[in-house]
């Protein structure tokens, strides 16, 4: 992401054309590319620390589950944004971040294991204020936040290994 942001900055943010423009067929590839692109360095740096921490916590399970969860979150949230978001360019890793956040909180609810509960408590302590990111704000794609969180929780529900659902 850092190298991509450097290239994007040198090009005058030309790569941001690969973000998601809701309901524009030509923008469908943006579902894959938008999480890797950012509006600037502050936008990237604001997402990167949370992404590293939450990804590390999500990776405490199996690598296969981690990869599948990330693919589900990126594709699902991007598609939901493409279908339902306000007009305008949507990009950045925050949908992915909120997806990992939702995944880690959702695992605690659906698995009810001690390890998932401890991770969820840590996530709530560190990122509990993110609930506010699910509310509409000017200039922020709350739609990506909400879609990511929904996809994370949905993946947790679908992948739950607890026998007594």
Secondary structure, 3 states (H helix, E strand, C coil): CHHHHHHHHHCCCHHHHHCEECCCHHHCCHHHHHHHCCCCHHHHHHHHHHHHHHHHHHCCCCHHHHHHHHHHHHHHHHHHHHHHCCCCEECCCHHHHHHHHHHHHHHHHHHCCHHHHHHHHHHHHHHHHHHHHHCCECCECHHHHHHHHHHHHHHHHHCCCCCCC
